[in-house]
């Protein structure tokens, strides 16, 4: 007996209404602004034909303060799973054409259900945020919905990767969900993210500001450090998400998708030697070093425009996925400041959570001196890096390129802080401080009494460097494993990675450590 055709027709009609979202007129308006719809975004993220929607037929009714109830197809959010580069990924995409994508009780339930599914299935989740905020008509139920989403964000943290795309408004409490995820991608022109808008700031403090100054992608990428990537448009944001996913495992019990080459290439890279400036005080562009280390010079930098004195990102060396943390001596001489500490520490902890080996490239003269840094809590912030490295159990390889002074030497993953392999270039200097500063303190009287104080200072500095700060002195004290030519860095790191990729380390049982936040 065949199914009644009227049932099929009813199903198709309901699906058609749901798929139409806010209707053709609202969709056309988005297209005129260069924006994709919620469904178009998911269609672009996933391989064609693999998206399996959950909650398509939800049609929540919303009362508009005494007016007739209006239907909200899908309750303003599209949720489901699909395939990205051959593996399953969960996603939700807020639909601005339906009630402004505002979050209400059922809207939140759909997001939370998808997050729960992602956690149980062990798959990453991508959230596309484009919402007018809480649905005022639902009152406290909307606030409760946000609370449930935040709770799930924290529950999933460290279990599966969470990626947020801010592709429209993301205001007030809504901004905290992306902030609780691992990475935030924000479109350049059509998105904003803030807690208090210009009007609220003006009313409460009297300060006049603009959305560009507090909520734009530019300010979050360069000043607040709240986001990790800036995208030109919707498609670019989704491309960034797909590239990011290519470096990450699906969950915390899997390894990244390493594709080790059959052989390690041991040919020296003579151009690496040429990168080292003759004058040790001249800056060394760390991007050039990284470009010669990673496969095909393909380095995926994270937070490129924030705290540029430290560089973080993903790459592969002979097919093995790594996270890179490196000092950039072209900016603030490579010193570590408050922002650099926060940027590096969070990245280190992410890599450790998801089993991504860490490569640390050291060229650091110290923590940034200054009243603002001290009063701003550089002790507390710098301690985050120490905590992150010391608590990390993934393979950790450190290469000391040049300067490695004082506490910043330790903060860049020294052997004492848990590095599994420490290599150094012949240009490395490992000491409490630079040789010039040290001799001025140790030999102040001798320098002052000399016929030529400058010559005496230079002579003593050279002797101090050779005796106490050279890489050979460090090797003699078992502080490093080997001194290598810069040209052999890539092969040495690759070999070390292969040797310790299967590393397993247990720590004392505890709920968690108390990182100095």
C-alpha positions as CSV (number, residue, x, y, z in Angstrom):
1,X,0.0,0.0,0.0
2,X,1.6,3.3,-1.1
3,X,1.8,6.3,1.2
4,X,-0.9,8.9,0.8
5,X,0.3,11.5,-1.8
6,X,-1.3,14.3,0.4
7,X,1.2,13.5,3.1
8,X,4.1,13.8,0.7
9,X,2.7,17.1,-0.6
10,X,2.3,18.4,3.0
11,X,5.9,17.4,3.8
12,X,7.2,19.2,0.7
13,X,5.2,22.3,1.4
14,X,6.5,22.5,5.0
15,X,10.1,22.0,3.8
16,X,9.7,24.6,1.1
17,X,8.5,27.2,3.7
18,X,11.4,26.3,6.0
19,X,14.0,26.5,3.3
20,X,12.8,29.9,2.2
21,X,13.8,31.4,5.6
22,X,12.8,35.1,5.7
23,X,11.7,35.1,2.1
24,X,13.0,36.2,-1.3
25,X,12.8,40.0,-0.6
26,X,15.1,39.7,2.5
27,X,17.4,37.3,0.7
28,X,17.7,39.7,-2.2
29,X,18.6,42.5,0.2
30,X,21.4,40.5,1.6
31,X,22.8,39.7,-1.8
32,X,22.7,43.4,-2.7
33,X,25.0,44.0,0.3
34,X,27.3,41.2,-0.8
35,X,26.2,38.9,2.0
36,X,25.4,35.2,1.8
37,X,22.3,33.7,3.5
38,X,22.7,31.3,6.4
39,X,22.1,28.3,4.2
40,X,24.4,29.6,1.5
41,X,27.2,29.8,4.0
42,X,26.7,26.2,5.1
43,X,26.5,25.1,1.5
44,X,29.9,26.7,0.8
45,X,31.4,25.2,4.0
46,X,30.4,21.6,3.3
47,X,31.1,19.3,0.4
48,X,28.1,19.4,-1.9
49,X,25.4,17.0,-1.0
50,X,26.8,16.1,2.5
51,X,24.9,18.6,4.6
52,X,22.3,16.8,6.8
53,X,20.1,19.3,8.6
54,X,18.7,19.0,12.1
55,X,15.7,20.9,13.1
56,X,14.6,22.0,9.6
57,X,10.9,21.9,10.5
58,X,11.1,23.9,13.7
59,X,8.7,26.8,13.3
60,X,8.6,28.6,16.6
61,X,5.9,31.2,17.2
62,X,6.8,34.5,18.7
63,X,4.4,37.1,20.1
64,X,5.3,40.7,19.3
65,X,4.0,42.6,22.3
66,X,0.3,42.2,21.8
67,X,0.5,41.8,18.0
68,X,-0.4,38.7,16.2
69,X,2.1,35.8,16.6
70,X,4.5,35.4,13.7
71,X,6.1,32.2,12.5
72,X,9.9,31.9,12.6
73,X,11.0,29.2,10.2
74,X,13.8,27.2,11.9
75,X,13.6,29.7,14.7
76,X,16.2,31.8,13.0
77,X,19.1,29.3,13.0
78,X,20.2,26.5,10.6
79,X,22.0,23.5,12.3
80,X,23.4,20.3,11.0
81,X,26.5,18.3,10.0
82,X,28.4,17.8,6.8
83,X,31.8,16.9,5.4
84,X,34.8,19.2,5.1
85,X,37.8,17.6,3.3
86,X,36.4,14.2,3.9
87,X,35.6,14.4,7.6
88,X,32.4,15.2,9.5
89,X,32.0,18.7,11.0
90,X,29.0,20.1,12.9
91,X,27.8,23.7,12.3
92,X,25.1,26.2,13.1
93,X,24.4,29.3,11.0
94,X,22.2,32.1,12.4
95,X,19.6,33.4,9.8
96,X,19.3,37.2,9.9
97,X,16.4,37.0,7.5
98,X,14.3,35.3,10.2
99,X,13.6,37.7,13.0
100,X,17.0,39.2,12.7
101,X,18.6,35.9,13.8
102,X,17.6,36.9,17.3
103,X,18.2,34.2,19.9
104,X,15.3,32.7,21.8
105,X,14.7,29.5,23.8
106,X,14.2,27.2,20.8
107,X,16.9,28.9,18.8
108,X,19.3,28.2,21.7
109,X,18.1,24.7,22.1
110,X,18.9,23.9,18.4
111,X,22.5,25.3,18.9
112,X,23.0,23.4,22.1
113,X,21.6,20.1,20.7
114,X,24.1,20.4,17.8
115,X,27.0,21.2,20.2
116,X,26.0,18.2,22.3
117,X,26.0,16.0,19.1
118,X,29.4,17.3,18.1
119,X,30.9,16.5,21.5
120,X,29.4,13.0,21.6
121,X,30.4,12.3,18.0
122,X,33.9,13.8,18.5
123,X,33.7,16.3,15.6
124,X,34.7,20.0,15.3
125,X,31.9,22.6,15.3
126,X,31.8,25.8,13.3
127,X,29.4,28.5,14.5
128,X,28.4,31.3,12.1
129,X,27.2,34.3,14.2
130,X,24.8,36.8,12.5
131,X,22.2,37.9,15.0
132,X,20.4,41.0,16.4
133,X,21.0,39.6,19.9
134,X,18.5,38.3,22.4
135,X,14.9,38.0,21.4
136,X,13.4,40.7,23.6
137,X,9.9,39.2,23.3
138,X,11.0,36.1,25.1
139,X,12.4,38.0,28.1
140,X,14.4,35.9,30.5
141,X,14.0,32.8,28.4
142,X,16.4,34.4,25.9
143,X,18.9,35.1,28.6
144,X,18.5,31.5,29.8
145,X,19.2,30.4,26.2
146,X,22.5,32.3,26.1
147,X,23.5,30.8,29.5
148,X,22.9,27.3,28.1
149,X,25.0,28.1,25.0
150,X,27.8,29.4,27.1
151,X,27.7,26.3,29.3
152,X,28.0,24.1,26.2
153,X,30.9,26.2,24.9
154,X,32.8,25.5,28.1
155,X,31.8,21.8,28.1
156,X,33.1,21.3,24.6
157,X,36.3,23.3,25.3
158,X,39.3,21.0,25.1
159,X,37.1,18.1,23.7
160,X,36.5,19.2,20.1
161,X,37.8,22.3,18.3
162,X,35.3,25.2,18.2
163,X,35.5,27.8,15.5
164,X,33.4,31.0,15.4
165,X,32.7,33.1,12.4
166,X,31.3,36.6,13.1
167,X,29.6,37.5,9.8
168,X,27.2,40.2,11.0
169,X,26.2,41.8,14.3
170,X,27.3,40.1,17.5
171,X,26.4,42.3,20.4
172,X,26.1,42.3,24.2
173,X,26.0,38.8,25.7
174,X,26.0,37.2,22.3
175,X,29.7,38.1,22.0
176,X,30.7,35.8,24.8
177,X,29.9,32.6,22.9
178,X,32.5,33.3,20.3
179,X,34.9,34.5,23.0
180,X,34.6,31.1,24.7
181,X,35.6,29.2,21.5
182,X,39.1,28.4,20.2
183,X,39.3,30.7,17.2
184,X,37.3,33.7,15.9
185,X,37.1,34.7,12.3
186,X,35.5,38.0,11.6
187,X,34.5,39.6,8.3
188,X,36.0,43.0,7.6
189,X,33.1,45.2,6.5
190,X,29.8,43.7,7.6
191,X,30.4,42.5,11.1
192,X,30.7,44.0,14.5
193,X,31.2,42.6,18.0
194,X,30.9,44.5,21.2
195,X,29.4,44.4,24.7
196,X,28.3,48.1,25.0
197,X,27.7,50.0,21.8
198,X,28.5,53.7,21.2
199,X,25.1,54.9,22.5
200,X,25.4,53.0,25.7
201,X,29.0,54.2,26.2
202,X,27.9,57.8,25.6
203,X,25.0,57.6,28.0
204,X,27.0,55.9,30.8
205,X,30.4,57.6,30.6
206,X,29.9,60.6,28.4
207,X,32.6,59.3,26.0
208,X,31.9,59.7,22.3
209,X,33.0,56.8,20.1
210,X,32.1,55.0,16.9
211,X,31.4,51.4,16.0
212,X,34.7,51.3,14.1
213,X,36.6,52.2,17.3
214,X,35.1,49.6,19.5
215,X,33.5,46.8,17.5
216,X,35.1,46.4,14.1
217,X,37.2,43.6,12.8
218,X,40.2,45.9,12.5
219,X,40.1,47.0,16.2
220,X,39.6,43.4,17.4
221,X,42.5,42.1,15.2
222,X,45.0,44.8,16.2
223,X,44.1,46.3,19.6
224,X,41.8,44.1,21.7
225,X,43.2,40.8,20.4
226,X,39.7,39.3,20.6
227,X,39.8,37.7,17.2
228,X,42.3,35.6,15.3
229,X,41.5,36.2,11.6
230,X,40.0,39.0,9.5
231,X,38.2,37.9,6.3
232,X,37.4,40.0,3.3
233,X,33.9,38.5,2.9
234,X,31.7,35.5,3.8
235,X,33.4,33.1,1.4
236,X,36.9,34.2,2.6
237,X,35.8,33.6,6.2
238,X,34.6,30.1,5.3
239,X,37.9,29.4,3.4
240,X,39.9,30.4,6.5
241,X,37.7,28.0,8.6
242,X,38.4,25.1,6.2
243,X,42.1,25.8,6.1
244,X,42.2,26.0,9.9
245,X,40.4,22.7,10.2
246,X,43.0,21.0,7.9
247,X,45.6,21.4,10.7
248,X,43.3,20.2,13.6
249,X,42.3,16.8,14.8
250,X,38.6,16.1,15.1
251,X,38.8,15.8,18.9
252,X,41.1,15.6,21.8
253,X,41.8,11.9,21.7
254,X,42.9,12.0,18.0
255,X,46.2,13.3,16.6
256,X,46.3,15.9,13.9
257,X,46.2,14.7,10.3
258,X,49.9,14.1,10.0
259,X,51.0,13.0,6.5
260,X,54.7,12.2,7.1
261,X,56.8,12.0,4.0
262,X,58.5,8.7,3.3
263,X,61.9,10.3,3.8
264,X,63.4,13.1,5.8
265,X,65.4,15.5,3.5
266,X,68.8,16.1,5.0
267,X,70.1,18.5,2.4
268,X,71.4,21.6,4.1
269,X,69.6,24.9,3.4
270,X,72.4,27.3,2.9
271,X,70.1,30.2,2.5
272,X,69.2,29.8,6.2
273,X,72.8,30.7,7.0
274,X,72.4,33.9,4.9
275,X,69.4,35.0,6.9
276,X,71.5,35.6,10.1
277,X,72.7,39.2,10.3
278,X,76.4,39.8,11.0
279,X,75.5,42.3,13.8
280,X,73.8,40.4,16.6
281,X,71.9,43.6,17.4
282,X,70.3,43.8,14.0
283,X,66.8,42.3,13.8
284,X,66.2,38.9,12.3
285,X,62.9,38.5,10.4
286,X,61.4,35.4,11.9
287,X,58.9,35.1,9.1
288,X,61.9,34.3,6.7
289,X,63.1,31.6,9.1
290,X,59.7,30.0,9.4
291,X,59.2,30.2,5.7
292,X,62.3,28.1,5.2
293,X,61.4,25.6,7.9
294,X,57.8,24.7,6.9
295,X,56.8,22.7,3.9
296,X,56.4,24.9,0.8
297,X,56.8,28.0,2.9
298,X,53.2,27.4,3.8
299,X,52.7,29.0,7.3
300,X,49.2,29.7,8.5
301,X,49.7,32.6,10.9
302,X,47.2,33.2,13.8
303,X,46.5,36.7,15.2
304,X,48.9,38.2,12.6
305,X,48.1,41.8,13.5
306,X,48.1,41.6,17.3
307,X,51.2,41.6,19.5
308,X,53.5,41.3,16.5
309,X,56.5,40.9,18.7
310,X,55.6,37.2,18.9
311,X,54.5,35.1,16.0
312,X,52.2,32.0,16.3
313,X,50.6,29.7,13.8
314,X,50.5,26.3,12.1
315,X,52.6,24.6,9.6
316,X,54.0,21.2,8.5
317,X,57.5,19.9,8.5
318,X,58.0,16.9,6.2
319,X,54.2,16.4,6.5
320,X,54.0,16.6,10.3
321,X,51.6,19.2,11.7
322,X,53.2,21.6,14.2
323,X,52.3,24.7,16.1
324,X,55.0,27.4,16.0
325,X,55.7,30.1,18.6
326,X,58.5,32.5,17.7
327,X,59.9,35.9,18.8
328,X,59.9,38.6,16.2
329,X,63.0,40.8,16.8
330,X,61.8,43.3,14.1
331,X,59.0,44.4,16.6
332,X,59.9,45.8,20.0
333,X,63.3,44.0,19.6
334,X,61.4,40.7,20.2
335,X,60.7,41.4,23.8
336,X,57.7,39.8,25.5
337,X,55.0,42.1,26.7
338,X,51.6,41.6,28.2
339,X,49.8,41.1,24.9
340,X,52.5,38.8,23.6
341,X,52.3,36.7,26.7
342,X,48.5,36.3,26.4
343,X,48.7,35.5,22.7
344,X,51.3,32.9,23.1
345,X,50.0,31.2,26.2
346,X,46.5,30.6,24.8
347,X,47.9,29.2,21.6
348,X,50.3,26.9,23.5
349,X,47.4,25.6,25.6
350,X,45.3,25.0,22.5
351,X,48.1,23.0,20.8
352,X,48.5,20.9,24.0
353,X,44.8,20.2,24.3
354,X,44.6,18.9,20.7
355,X,47.9,17.0,20.5
356,X,49.7,19.3,18.2
357,X,53.5,19.3,18.6
358,X,55.1,22.7,19.5
359,X,58.2,24.2,17.8
360,X,59.5,27.3,19.7
361,X,62.0,29.6,17.9
362,X,63.9,31.8,20.4
363,X,65.4,35.2,19.9
364,X,64.3,37.2,23.0
365,X,66.2,39.8,25.0
366,X,63.8,39.9,27.9
367,X,60.4,41.0,29.0
368,X,59.5,44.5,27.9
369,X,60.6,47.0,30.5
370,X,58.4,50.0,31.5
371,X,56.0,51.4,34.1
372,X,52.9,50.5,32.1
373,X,54.0,46.9,31.8
374,X,54.7,46.5,35.5
375,X,51.5,48.2,36.5
376,X,49.6,46.3,33.9
377,X,50.7,43.0,35.4
378,X,53.5,41.7,33.3
379,X,54.4,39.3,36.1
380,X,51.0,37.7,36.0
381,X,50.7,37.7,32.2
382,X,54.3,36.4,31.7
383,X,53.6,33.6,34.1
384,X,50.9,32.4,31.8
385,X,53.6,31.4,29.2
386,X,55.5,29.6,31.9
387,X,52.4,27.8,33.0
388,X,51.3,26.9,29.5
389,X,54.7,25.4,28.5
390,X,55.3,23.6,31.8
391,X,51.8,22.0,31.8
392,X,52.1,20.9,28.1
393,X,52.6,17.3,27.5
394,X,52.8,17.3,23.7
395,X,56.2,17.0,21.9
396,X,58.1,20.3,22.5
397,X,61.1,21.3,20.4
398,X,63.0,24.5,21.0
399,X,65.6,26.1,18.7
400,X,67.6,29.0,20.2
401,X,68.5,31.2,17.3
402,X,70.2,34.2,19.0
403,X,69.4,36.0,22.3
404,X,67.8,34.0,25.2
405,X,68.1,36.2,28.3
406,X,66.7,36.0,31.8
407,X,63.2,34.9,32.6
408,X,62.2,35.3,28.9
409,X,64.6,32.4,28.1
410,X,62.6,30.2,30.4
411,X,59.3,31.6,29.1
412,X,60.2,30.4,25.6
413,X,60.3,26.7,26.6
414,X,63.8,26.0,27.9
415,X,64.8,22.5,28.8
416,X,64.0,23.2,32.4
417,X,60.4,24.1,31.4
418,X,59.8,20.8,29.7
419,X,61.3,21.0,26.2
420,X,62.0,17.5,24.9
421,X,64.7,18.7,22.5
422,X,66.6,22.0,22.6
423,X,68.9,22.9,19.7
424,X,70.9,26.1,19.4
425,X,72.6,27.9,16.6
426,X,76.2,29.0,17.1
427,X,74.9,32.6,17.4
428,X,72.9,31.7,20.5
429,X,73.5,33.5,23.7
430,X,71.9,32.1,26.9
431,X,72.4,34.2,30.0
432,X,70.7,36.1,32.8
433,X,71.3,39.2,30.7
434,X,73.3,40.4,27.7
435,X,77.1,40.4,28.1
436,X,77.4,44.2,27.9
437,X,74.9,44.7,30.7
438,X,76.5,41.9,32.8
439,X,80.0,43.3,32.7
440,X,78.9,46.7,33.5
441,X,77.5,45.3,36.8
442,X,80.3,42.8,37.5
443,X,83.3,44.8,36.5
444,X,82.1,48.4,37.1
445,X,85.3,49.4,38.9
446,X,87.7,47.7,36.5
447,X,86.1,49.4,33.5
448,X,86.1,52.8,35.2
449,X,89.8,52.4,36.1
450,X,90.9,51.3,32.6
451,X,92.9,53.6,30.3
452,X,90.3,52.9,27.6
453,X,87.0,52.1,29.3
454,X,85.2,51.3,26.1
455,X,87.9,48.8,24.9
456,X,88.0,47.2,28.3
457,X,84.2,46.8,28.4
458,X,84.2,45.2,24.9
459,X,87.0,42.8,25.9
460,X,85.3,41.8,29.1
461,X,81.9,41.4,27.3
462,X,83.6,39.1,24.7
463,X,85.2,37.0,27.5
464,X,81.9,36.8,29.4
465,X,80.0,35.8,26.3
466,X,82.4,33.0,25.5
467,X,82.7,31.7,29.1
468,X,79.1,32.0,30.4
469,X,76.7,32.8,27.5
470,X,77.8,30.8,24.5
471,X,75.8,27.8,23.3
472,X,78.8,25.6,24.1
473,X,78.7,26.7,27.7
474,X,75.0,25.7,27.7
475,X,75.7,22.4,26.0
476,X,78.4,21.7,28.6
477,X,75.8,22.2,31.3
478,X,73.3,19.9,29.5
479,X,70.9,22.9,29.0
480,X,70.7,22.1,25.3
481,X,71.0,18.9,23.3
482,X,73.1,20.1,20.4
483,X,74.5,23.1,18.6
484,X,73.7,23.0,14.9
485,X,74.3,25.1,11.8
486,X,71.3,27.2,10.8
487,X,71.3,25.4,7.4
488,X,70.6,22.1,9.2
489,X,67.7,23.3,11.3
490,X,64.8,21.9,9.1
491,X,66.3,18.4,9.0
492,X,67.2,18.4,12.7
493,X,63.7,19.5,13.7
494,X,62.1,17.0,11.3
495,X,64.1,14.1,12.7
496,X,63.4,15.2,16.3
497,X,59.6,15.4,15.5
498,X,59.6,11.8,14.2
499,X,61.5,10.6,17.2
500,X,59.1,12.1,19.8
501,X,55.8,12.0,17.9
502,X,54.6,9.1,20.0
503,X,55.5,10.8,23.3
504,X,53.2,10.0,26.2
505,X,53.5,11.7,29.5
506,X,51.4,11.5,32.7
507,X,51.0,14.1,35.3
508,X,49.7,14.0,38.9
509,X,45.9,13.5,39.0
510,X,44.0,16.8,39.6
511,X,41.0,18.7,38.3
512,X,43.2,21.3,36.6
513,X,46.0,23.6,37.4
514,X,45.3,27.2,38.5
515,X,46.8,29.3,35.6
516,X,47.5,32.9,36.7
517,X,44.7,34.6,34.8
